[in-house]
Amino acid sequence: MNSTRGNQPVFRFAPSPNGRLHIGHAYSALLNRKFAREIGGRLLLRIEDTDLVRCSPLLEKEMLEDLQWLGFDWDEEPLRQSDRLDIYARNLARLEKMGLVYPAFMSRSEVKSHIRQKQSEGLVWPHDPDGAPHYPGADRVLDEETRHALLEQGRPNALRLDMEKALSLVSGPLYRDEETAGRKEKITADPARWGDIILSGKDIPASYHLASVVDDALSGVTHVVRGRDLYSATSVHRLLQELLGFQAPLYHHHDLVLDETGRKLSKSSQDTSIAELREAGVSADDIRKSVGI
């Protein structure tokens, strides 16, 4: 993997302590380590713990133990996103100042009801690349008096990006540099496919999209190596980078580790964890060999 900047390349592995790590995490972590060491890059560990409900100090402790047992080493103190909420708030305020952020008040049930109504009228409702329906645009066009009244009433809300307005501020098409099998290609980004993404919510002060983009930029990350399940989301990241004036890294989206049915491994499905494999007598070397690193 080639460097995109004149200075030392910087890689990062960024897991979330919301469940036990599995083989897919091991592959991504060790691949980042491999690429970084091959070209003399720095390797950072970022703990993505902005989910105030699912993440916990215990899961973080267990995650660090798993990584150290695997032989994954990093070069600086781990960066914890929960320590950086003020930084994300400042960048969110920059987007707000540009008029690109609005409070979205509709509950999940209200969104579903709205979409069902529109579909009954013959409208084909758009969905994002992950299959989730786009958020309706009603809150985006609320008059200031109504919006202020809802906020004064304490109505729960999430802050969303006005995608259409954000794209209107970008001159020309967006691209990203993607490297696969040693070959770099320019990929067209299409953020509109995601609709009005969440930037901040009740239990997540900064969304994955916002926090990861800000941290990559401020940490000087030059190479983002992550799973192919985030391939499409990179379009949103390129838009946020453009809006906030951040330089884009070089991306490499690796294949996912799948189970015997072809489904990607996940914490939520409680797939066999690294800890369970260790307890069953599997060695770290066995795991490294199983993922080909």
Secondary structure, 3 states (H helix, E strand, C coil): CCCCCCCCCEEEECCCCCCCCEHHHHHHHHHHHHHHHHCCCEEEEEECCCCCCCCCHHHHHHHHHHHHHHCCCCCCCCEEHHHCHHHHHHHHHHHHHCCCEEEECCCHHHHHHHHHHHHHCCCCCCECCCCCECCCCCHHHCCHHHHHHHHHCCCCCEEEECHHHHHHCCCCCEEEEEEECCEEEEEEECHHHHCCCEEECCCCCCCHHHHHHHHHHHCCCCEEEEEHHHCCCHHHHHHHHHHHCCCCCEEEEECCCECCCCCECCCCCCCCEHHHHHHCCCCHHHHHHHCCC
